[in-house]
Amino acid sequence: MINTRRLMLKAAFAAPIAVMGRSAFAQGYPARPVKIIVPAGAGTGIDAATRFFADPLASQLGRPFVPENRPGAGGLLGYSQAARSAPDGYTLILTGIPLYLLPLFSEAPKPPFDPLTDFVPVARVMRVPSAIVVAPESPYQTLDDLLKAMQNNPNEITYSSQGVGSTAHLCTVVLNDMSGTKAKHIPYKETSMALTDVVGGRIAFTCQSSAGMLPLVQGGRLRALAVTNSSRWKSLPDVPTVAESGVANFEVSSQLDFMAPAGTPETVLKLLSDNIRLVTQTSQFEQFCLKQAIEPEFKDYKTLVPEIQQEAARWKRIVDLARA
């Protein structure tokens, strides 16, 4: 009886101690630099966004926020490293494509992580539209020209991406599905490589996010046939949407979400989410989004949990199409 009572008393005090431990942990956070993994190469849109947030977060929270580029396998290498990291708030990752897609493309018997259980959301900061682009001397003057070529020459017209499962890959999968066409996928390791071969005319087209290809379009090295979101960009006002070009209801865009390893204390998630919100409310952030042709869209960590589940179901269908 005495032993039972002691066990009950021990259990009664254990919970408050655990809560106090988490609270103390949060009060001292961050006590050292925070790493932000960038699952893409330098100069990409996600790299620019990560570096934009790093300095103000460091200023607000008093510790360095250090971007670390981990490109490769369409982002899989970077996400795998983040999933293996300690859930202590000192490793974050900014996702540039739907995070939960990548393991579905892995050829390993067991994927390196489960995207819906190994990560927790911190905050959504923006949504990134894309555009379908060709070389300036391409014979395809409009998206309709390209669609007709793919229709008449199934699996012969090439398109590039930065890897299987990347936004560039899946955007074209959706385009082919909705237009009844077929194209030949040529995956590369990085965005810059995927774009370079389109500029050089070795690949017919690609569907890339604004930050990666916009400078090339504005510099005359690429020509945009259509943008993939539901409305035209302010940066390319004369370029029609895919829907305006004849593929009704077409819309593909990629969100940018800060994520953390599952198990990260909620107090830390809230602290990070609140501070990220402050950054998105600045005029500098507004100017960054305009320059990069990105749509600002803040959502906190609690709002994102059910939304990510819904998005996973939507994108699962697209993945199934890509694997077919």
Phi, psi and omega in degrees: 000317179296317180299319179298316180298319179298320179296320179295318178296320179297316179294323181295324180274342184294317183297310177301323179296318179297318179297316179299323179297316179294321180295315179297321178301314182294322181296329181268003184267139351273140179260353180208174181302147178253129180268134173245110180285132177252108184279043181198169182281170177295144178089354178278169180298318181291328176294315179298319180294317179300314182292330176296316183284334187301313185292310179295326177295320177296319180294319182287323187255355171080011177223151179297140169249113193250112176291141177227112182286128177224072181283168175125142176057039178065019181107349185300322181296314180295316180295323179296318178297317180296319181296330181276352185283157179295140180277061186242007179087359182261003171226123175236166174218139175259116184271135180251354174221166178302113186305322188283357179281325195300315180298336180292341180259357181291138179271356180289147178303322177236116180304151184291345177199160174256111188294336182267351179237340183268354180229155170232144180286148174251309178189147169264138184242334182193166175238133188250114176281167179231171177220149175270121187233153178225172175290153181303325182269008180301144177289348182271104182275334180225167176296325179299321176301315181294317180298319179296321178296318179292326179292320182279339182227070184303132177063019178251327178283125186267149171221149183254160174210171176267021175139155177299130181091355178286166179300320180300321178294308187288330176301316180287328175301315179295317179300313179298318181296315185282338180256357180069034182240173177221139177227164182261121183276127175241098182279142175243177180273334184219159180300316183301322179291321179296321180286321184301319182284340171284316177303319182280357178082006180280338176238141187291316183200170172208160177244106188235156179290162189302314186296323182288320187253343184302315178300326180288324176292313181294333178272001178081011181268346173222158177236128181273127177270323182195151174260152193262353178273183189281344180227162180290156177274149171292330181286334180227066188295338182270355181268123182288163172281165176298321179297318177295336182273004173119352178258090188301140175067014179284132173201123176223123174216163183240130178278158172246112182240136165279130179233161178222159177301142178303140182101352176299130184305141182297327178298324178287319177302316180294317179301314179295315181299316180296321181286326175294321177302317180301320179296320183288349180266003182271157176293331179297321178294318178301317179293322178299315181296319178296316181295321184271358184058046181245146180265117178295140181200094180270135171218137183278176188296326180289320181296327187285335185303305179290329182293322179296323177298318179293318180294325179300318180295319180296313184285338178300321178297319180294320178298317179300322176296318182295326182276346184292000000 
